[in-house]
Amino acid sequence: RFPEKPGERAFISDEANLLSSATTETLRGELSEVLREIAIPIVIASIGSQYDYGAGEMSIETYARRLYDEWGINHQRVTARRRGVGRAEDIDWNKGILLLVAVDDRKARIELGVGFGREKDAICATIMSDHIVPLFKVGDYEGGILAGTRALSQMALGETITPPPRARWHHEVMFFLI
């Protein structure tokens, strides 16, 4: 079983209620702009636990892949000319992005469409470890999702990814150490 798929251009399925309505609207606007500019959808899904969907024994990687496929995140067959081929031919084009957060399981996953190949895996690992996880660790799920989604947007657009925000507690600890 899977969470309910977000509607067309809704981009977000927040069943764990991690995002405020203001953040949801901000993200929808930003993700709509990415889709308009480069035709790569970024979809966010938050759930309580994989167990709620009968997937508790599954790895987060497997569940994210299955959710990505179930929702059909930008899997299209398009006619295009590939470099070195003189004629147009049908090719599979699958360059969507899914950010899945299973808050009660304390797990998250960035799942890329196969059209990315393996070239963006290291960037996604850095986004997860530098932009998302530090904020999740201090209980700021909304901030982690926002920072991670913005970094994923920059990656999709081919832009330089801005440094991650520092968790608020880091500044307070540094203040006391000085």
C-alpha positions as CSV (number, residue, x, y, z in Angstrom):
1,R,0.0,0.0,0.0
2,F,1.0,3.6,-0.6
3,P,0.1,7.0,0.6
4,E,-2.4,9.0,-1.5
5,K,-0.7,10.4,-4.6
6,P,-0.6,14.3,-4.7
7,G,-2.8,15.8,-7.3
8,E,-1.5,17.3,-10.6
9,R,1.0,20.0,-9.7
10,A,0.4,19.6,-6.0
11,F,3.9,18.0,-5.5
12,I,3.3,17.2,-1.8
13,S,1.7,14.3,0.2
14,D,2.2,15.3,3.8
15,E,0.4,12.5,5.7
16,A,2.7,13.0,8.7
17,N,1.7,16.6,9.0
18,L,5.2,17.9,9.0
19,L,4.7,21.1,7.0
20,S,2.7,24.2,7.8
21,S,0.3,25.4,5.2
22,A,2.5,28.4,4.5
23,T,5.6,26.2,3.8
24,T,3.4,23.8,1.7
25,E,2.3,26.7,-0.5
26,T,5.9,28.1,-0.7
27,L,7.2,24.7,-1.8
28,R,4.4,24.2,-4.3
29,G,5.3,27.5,-5.9
30,E,9.0,26.7,-6.0
31,L,8.5,23.2,-7.3
32,S,6.1,24.4,-10.0
33,E,8.8,26.8,-11.2
34,V,11.3,24.0,-11.4
35,L,8.9,21.9,-13.4
36,R,8.2,24.8,-15.7
37,E,11.9,25.5,-16.3
38,I,13.3,22.1,-16.7
39,A,10.4,19.6,-16.8
40,I,11.7,17.6,-13.7
41,P,9.0,17.1,-11.0
42,I,10.2,17.0,-7.4
43,V,7.6,15.3,-5.2
44,I,7.7,15.2,-1.4
45,A,6.0,12.4,0.6
46,S,5.9,12.3,4.4
47,I,4.4,9.3,6.2
48,G,4.3,8.2,9.9
49,S,5.8,4.7,9.4
50,Q,6.3,2.2,6.6
51,Y,4.5,-0.2,8.9
52,D,1.3,1.9,8.3
53,Y,1.5,0.8,4.6
54,G,2.4,-2.8,5.2
55,A,6.0,-2.1,4.2
56,G,7.7,-2.3,7.6
57,E,10.0,-5.2,6.6
58,M,11.1,-3.3,3.5
59,S,14.2,-1.1,3.3
60,I,13.5,2.6,2.8
61,E,15.3,2.4,-0.5
62,T,13.0,-0.4,-1.8
63,Y,9.8,1.3,-0.5
64,A,10.9,4.7,-2.1
65,R,11.5,3.0,-5.4
66,R,8.2,1.3,-5.3
67,L,6.4,4.5,-4.3
68,Y,8.2,6.4,-7.1
69,D,7.1,3.8,-9.6
70,E,3.5,3.5,-8.3
71,W,3.0,7.3,-8.5
72,G,4.6,7.3,-12.0
73,I,6.7,10.3,-11.2
74,N,7.6,11.6,-14.6
75,H,8.1,8.4,-16.5
76,Q,7.3,9.3,-20.0
77,R,8.0,7.9,-23.4
78,V,9.1,10.7,-25.7
79,T,10.2,10.9,-29.3
80,A,13.6,12.6,-29.6
81,R,16.8,12.6,-31.5
82,R,19.7,11.2,-29.5
83,R,23.3,12.4,-30.2
84,G,24.8,10.5,-33.1
85,V,21.4,9.2,-34.3
86,G,20.0,10.8,-37.4
87,R,16.4,9.8,-36.9
88,A,14.0,10.4,-34.1
89,E,13.2,7.5,-32.0
90,D,11.1,6.7,-28.9
91,I,13.1,6.8,-25.6
92,D,12.2,6.5,-22.0
93,W,12.7,9.7,-20.2
94,N,12.5,9.4,-16.4
95,K,14.0,12.3,-14.4
96,G,11.7,12.9,-11.5
97,I,12.8,13.2,-7.9
98,L,11.1,11.9,-4.8
99,L,11.9,12.9,-1.2
100,L,10.3,10.4,1.2
101,V,10.3,10.9,4.9
102,A,9.1,8.2,7.3
103,V,9.2,10.2,10.5
104,D,8.3,7.5,13.1
105,D,10.9,5.2,11.5
106,R,13.5,7.9,11.6
107,K,14.3,7.3,7.9
108,A,14.4,9.4,4.8
109,R,15.3,8.7,1.2
110,I,15.9,10.7,-2.0
111,E,14.8,8.6,-5.0
112,L,15.8,9.6,-8.5
113,G,14.3,8.5,-11.8
114,V,16.5,6.1,-13.8
115,G,17.1,8.9,-16.4
116,F,19.6,10.4,-14.0
117,G,21.7,7.3,-14.1
118,R,24.1,7.2,-11.1
119,E,25.6,10.6,-11.8
120,K,23.6,12.5,-9.1
121,D,23.8,9.8,-6.3
122,A,26.8,11.5,-4.5
123,I,25.1,14.9,-4.7
124,C,21.9,13.4,-3.2
125,A,23.9,11.8,-0.4
126,T,25.4,15.2,0.4
127,I,22.0,16.9,0.3
128,M,20.7,14.3,2.7
129,S,23.7,14.4,5.1
130,D,24.2,18.2,5.0
131,H,20.8,19.8,4.4
132,I,18.2,17.4,5.7
133,V,19.5,15.1,8.5
134,P,21.1,17.8,10.7
135,L,17.7,19.6,10.9
136,F,15.8,16.4,11.4
137,K,18.1,15.5,14.3
138,V,17.1,18.7,16.2
139,G,13.4,18.0,15.4
140,D,13.1,20.6,12.6
141,Y,11.4,18.3,10.0
142,E,9.9,21.3,8.2
143,G,13.2,23.0,8.0
144,G,15.0,19.8,6.8
145,I,12.4,19.2,4.1
146,L,12.5,22.9,3.0
147,A,16.3,22.9,2.9
148,G,16.6,19.6,1.2
149,T,13.9,20.4,-1.4
150,R,15.6,23.7,-2.3
151,A,19.0,21.9,-2.7
152,L,17.3,19.2,-4.9
153,S,15.8,22.0,-7.0
154,Q,19.2,23.6,-7.5
155,M,20.6,20.2,-8.5
156,A,17.8,19.6,-11.0
157,L,18.4,23.1,-12.5
158,G,22.1,22.5,-12.8
159,E,22.8,25.4,-10.3
160,T,25.4,25.5,-7.6
161,I,23.9,24.2,-4.4
162,T,24.0,26.8,-1.6
163,P,25.5,25.7,1.7
164,P,23.1,24.2,4.2
165,P,21.5,26.2,6.9
166,R,23.0,25.7,10.3
167,A,20.8,24.3,13.0
168,R,19.9,27.0,15.6
169,W,21.4,25.0,18.4
170,H,24.8,25.1,16.8
171,H,25.0,28.8,17.1
172,E,23.9,28.7,20.7
173,V,26.5,26.1,21.6
174,M,29.2,28.1,19.9
175,F,28.2,31.1,21.8
176,F,28.8,29.3,25.1
177,L,32.1,27.9,24.0
178,I,33.6,31.3,23.2
